[in-house]
Amino acid sequence: MNDTIAVGLRQPEGPVALLDGRIAFVELEDSRRSLSLIENDGSLREICRPGGRPSGLAVDGDGCFWVAGGPENSVVKISPEGQVLQTIEGAADGPFLFPHGLAFGPDGLLYLTDSGVRVSDLVDGTDIRADFIDASYNGRVYQIDPIEGRVLRVLATGLLLANGIAFDAEGLLYYSETLTGNIYRQIVGGRQEVFAHLLQSPITDQLKGPCGIAFDRNGILYCAMYGQGEISLVDQSGKMIGHIRTNGARPGNIAFAPDGKYAVITEQEHGAIERIPVPRPGLPLHMPSLD
């Protein structure tokens, strides 16, 4: 069994391991809609409740939090003290539908996956809708200038539930497509290619598939497999090389701790954050200073 470091959470998502050892995360259930920290002594501290349906999180070099899924499906920048500093609502061709994953790139820009479906077409309260497979999806990947607060480019469209997002050590961009089981990669702005396919069987009536992703320093991709209760490990060639079981069946995202000894997983079946030992440290996240 993996260690559980937080319980009683309301659909936790978007973990980020901070350099001082604390863990930031969001909760997307209506009763919470919050941004919180796990302090180094294990206690929980709520920073603020930005509203909306917080699903993704990134942290910049100034200690500000960037939350995907703020009010009206926005991306919001929040100060370390919990004040909303900036709101980004969409691109020139329309508002975001369901912002999900966030990551800063080596260029200092912010990258966002939009699941591409209305929340009401995917979930009913806290449950996945029985007809989720029939919803109209147009998942996208956006490149955002975080200083100007505007979308610069749409890097991918037509994805079936775009989800996790990460960069490798070479600066290539990776993102997951839950309903197909695909992990894509691209040189930023270039043509996307299928890097890996992680579903062992097609989706029928239960939502499952790749969600949050993160790299270790050896180039191994760790992917949270929602509905399958595991983290899939994928080597640099796109081959699946192993699995790590999670305590619950619905892991949503994963982040490496800065000390390199473990990774943390947000798990929605039990409303928990799990900690798993890992053989290699994680690749450090890009956290550019924007002030």
N, C-alpha and C positions, 0 to 999 in steps of 0.2 A: 504493500500500500504506500502511496505517496503521502508526504506530509500535507496536512491541510492547515494553512496559515490564516484563513479567514472564512467564516461561515455566516449564514443568515443574510447573505447578500441578495439583492433583487435583480437578477439577470446581469451579472457583472460582465464587463467587456473591456477591451482596449488597454491591457496592462502595459505600463512603461516602468522599467527599472531605472531609478534615478542614481546618479553617481554617488550620492551619500548613503545608498543602501535602502532608501525608502521605495515603496511601490505605489505608483499612481494608477488609478483605474476609474472607470465610470460604471454607473448602473442605469439601465435603460427602462426598467419597469416604471409605469406611471406613478406608483407610490413613492418613487425615489427621484429619478431623472437627475442624478447627482454626479459630482466629481469628488473623489476622496483619496486619502493616502493611508497606506499601512505604515505606521511609524516604525522606527528601528526596535522599539520595545514591544512590537506586536499589536499595539493599540490602533484603532481606526479613528481618523479625523476627517470629517467632511469639510471640503473647501467651499463648495457652493452648489446650488441647484440651478444649472443653466436652463432647465426646461427642455422641451423638445423630446427627443429620444436618443440620448447620447450613446453612440455605438463605437466610436473610434477615438483614439487619443495619440497625440504627439507632443513632445516637449522641446522648446527651443533653448538656445544657449543662455537666455536671460531668465530662465526659470518660468516662462509663461507656458500655459497649457493651451493646446489647440484641440478643440472637441468637434468631432464630426457628428452631426445629428442634433444640433441646437434647435432653437425655436424656428418653426417654418422650414425645417429641413436645411438649416444653414450650417456653416462652419464658423465657430466662434473662437476668438482668442481671449484667454482669461488670464489675468495677472496672478502672481503667486498668492495674493491676498484674496482672490476670488471675484475680482471685478471684471466685467465684460469690457474688453478694450476695442474689439473689432468684430464685425459680422460680415460674412461673405455668403450670399444667398444663391448664387448660380453663375452661369456663363451667359454669353450674349444670346445664345439660342434658347434660353429658358432657365428656370430655377432647378436646383438639385431635387431629385426625387427621394432618395434614401441614402444620404452620405454614410459611408461605412468605415473604410480603412484609411489611415493617414500615415505618411512617412515623409520626413525631410530627405532630400537627395543630397549628393555630394556637391551640387551646384548651389545649395542654399535655398532652393525652391521647395514648395510643399506639393506633395502628390496625394491624390484622393481617389479612392474607388467609390463609385455610386452604384448601389445594387441595381438600380434601374427599374424599380417596381414601387408602386405605392405601398406604404406600410400596411394599410388596411386590406390590400390584396394578398399579403403574405401572412399576416398574423391576426388573430382574433383574441384580444386581451393579451395573455401571456403564452397562448398556444399557437402553433403553426396551423394555418387553415388547411382543411382536408383537401381543398382544390388548389393548393399552392402551385402545383405543376402547370395549371392552366392559365396562370396570370400572364400578363403581357410584360416581358422583360426587355429592357434596353440598357444593360449595365454599361458604365463608362469609366474611363480613367482620365482624370484631369491633372493638368500641371498648373499650379497657382503661384503667383507672385505674392508672398506673404506680407511684404512691406506695403505694396500698393493695394493689396486686398482684392485682386482680380484674377480671373482665369486667363491664362495665356494660351493654352492649347488643350484640345481634346485628343488624347493619345490612343484611345480605343473606344469602340462603340459596339453595341449588339451583344454584349456579354449576358449570359444567363445567371444572374445573381453574382455580380462582381463582389469580391469580399476582401481577403487579406492583401497586403502590399508590403514590399521590402526591396532593398537594394543589396546586391552582393558586393564583394570586395573590389570588383572591377568596375562598379558603377552601372551595371546592367539592372534594369527594372523588372521586377517579378510581381505577378498578381494572380489571385486564384479566382476560379469560376466554379461556384459550388455545384450547380446542377449538372454540369458535364464531368466534373472531376478533374478538370484541366488546371495546370499551372502554366501560365504564359510568361514569356520574357521578351524584352525588346531593348535595343539601344534606344535611349529616350528619343522619341519622335520618329523612330524607324518602324519597320514592319514587325509585327508580333509573330512569334513562333510558339508552338506547344513545346514546353520544356519537359513536362511530366504529366502522366495521367494516373490519378490515385484512387479512383473508384474501382472496386473489385467487381461490382455488379451494378446494373442500372438502377436509378431511382424509380420507385413505383409510388407507394402511398406514404412513405416516411421521408422527411427531409434529412439528407445526410450529404456529406462531402467536405471538400477542403475549405477551410476558413482562414484563420490567422496564420501568418508565416514569419519565420525569422531564421537567420543564418548563424552558424557558428564560425569560428575563425579558420576552420579547415574547409569551408565551403559547403558543408552539409546543411541542407534545408530541412528545418523542422516545421511540420504543418499540422495544425490542429484539425482533426477530422470529426466534425460535428455529426452526432448521431451514430458514430462508430466507437466512441470511447477510447480513442487512442491518438497518439502523435505519430505521424509517419515521418520517417527519415529518408531523405533522397540525396544521392550523391551528385557530383558535378556533371555527370553524364545524363542525369534525369532518371536514373534507376533507383527504385525503392530498395533500401538496404536494411530496413528494420522498423520496428514499432515500439512505442512505449505506451503501456496501458495507462489510462487515467481512471480515477476513482468513480467518476460519473460518465454518463454516455454522451454528454453534450459539451465537450470542450470547444470554446469559441476562439481563443487567441492565446498567444504564447510570447513571452519576453525573457531574455537572458538577464540574470543578475550581473552587476558589474564586477563582482569578485570572481566570476567564472565558474563557480562551484555548482550552480543550479539554475534552473529555469522556472518561471512561474506561469501558471495556466489559469485562465478564467474558465470556470465550468458552470454551466447553467442548470443542469439537472438538480444539483444540490445547492446552488447559490453559493459556490465556494471558490476560493483561490487555492490551488494546489501548488506544491513545490516539489520538483523532481531533480534528482542529481543528474548531472550531465558530464560526459567524459572530457569535453573541451569547452573553453570559454566562448561566449557569444561574440559575434562581430559587433563592435561598438556602433551605436546609432549616431547618425548625423544630427547634431543639435546646434545649428548656426545661431550666432548672435545677430539679432535683427535691429537692435537699437543703435 
